[in-house]
């Protein structure tokens, strides 16, 4: 036997009333959304009609006055050209200023004097002429502290002689690869070569290129731009060159390493008189 009470009937009535109210509210909400969507659709159609009306008027005016259209196109092209030219000029000026005032981030050590240091020397009336080596000194004097087997030392002296003559006569520099275990004097040879040839010396490590990631290409281009604006020219010594200079056919070469290698080849693919490369590796 099921016993019904007045409280149960009242609860059922309240529940039914709430459900009906929710359905009514849902219907009202749906009708409001449909009305708002219809209004947006009407506004969009009106905007599209207005745009096409203006375009039709513009084309009609252009057909009636072709000279004015050509004048407008010409001024627009000149304006775009002016913006592009000013941007590229500013970029070139910034690169030139950076190359004169400081040194690229890839360069760890250099004998090149920056413009800022020159201005400081002028302001304080100091001179570093006593520290500079002259190319009038015999070549063997530069390497008298170098301890190597006779046949290897003779080869280095021969390379130094030909490099000095090429620099004096404005001929393109030949690049060198030095191979040997650590501590055998590769860096010392590069420094002495720069002194006897009459070039500024700059040292970078191939291991510094990889951590730069996507910025490596920019830094490599900045490095060679910096070398280009050197008054004397630069002997660029790249220690641990194998860290980023390898065959482009390697399957495990990443995108950033591949781009960095291409940037290096782009700057060294032709004969250059403004820098000389000396690569070092112990592999």
Phi, psi and omega in degrees: 000131179255127184255123178260140179240168179294328180294324180293316178298321180295319179296319178296321180295319180294319180295318179295322179295319179295318180297318178296320179295319178296319178296319179296317179296321178296321177295319178296317180297318179295318179296323179293318178298318179296322179294317179295320178296320178296321178295317178297319179297319178294318179296317179297318179296320179295320179295317179298317179298320179296316180298313180294327177295317178293320178296320178297318178295321180294316179295323179295318178293322180294322179293327180279334183227075182294329181296319179297322178296315178298321178297316179296317179296320179297315178296322179295318179295318178296322179295317178295320178295320179296319179296315181296317181296316180296322179294315180293323178295318178297320179295317179294319178296321178294319179296318179295318180295317178296323180291334180272324187277326186221201179229153180297157182293336179287338183279119179274325185211141180204151174263357180289130180273126180284163179298323179298319179291325177297316179296322177295318179297321179293319183294318181266007176058045177249161181217144178247021183296331181290340181271349187276139175275147178254152179276005176280344181290140176303146187296322182295339177293327180293329187251020183290338178270000182275122181257106180214162172302150187302317184293325179285322179293322178296322180293321179294319178297323177294317178297317180297320180296312181293324180292321178295317179296319179298320180291319181293328182261007178071025179273157178297146179277146172264143182263156189231145171242121178257131180237134177170160179297162178299144177083015181260004172102019182294316178294320179298318179298318180297317179297315180293326175299315179299320181294313185286333178282327184100027180252156169289148181254136176220134182245132171222160179247137178296336178289347179277349185281316184303312181297344180289337179064230182292342180279355183297321181299314180298317182291325178292317176298320178296324179298313183284333172295318176300318178293325182297325183267014175283130181298327184262342190094163187230134166265112183263113180260117181253103178279151183052048185297334182291349182295331178224356176256105180212181182291136179287354179272359179293132183284337183267008179283126180285171182295316182295319178295321179296317179293322178296319178296319178297321178296321178295315180293327178298321183276347182239012184280348180234167179295137182230143177251352185264349177207160177228132181264133170233108181264144180230141178208151174250015179255000000 
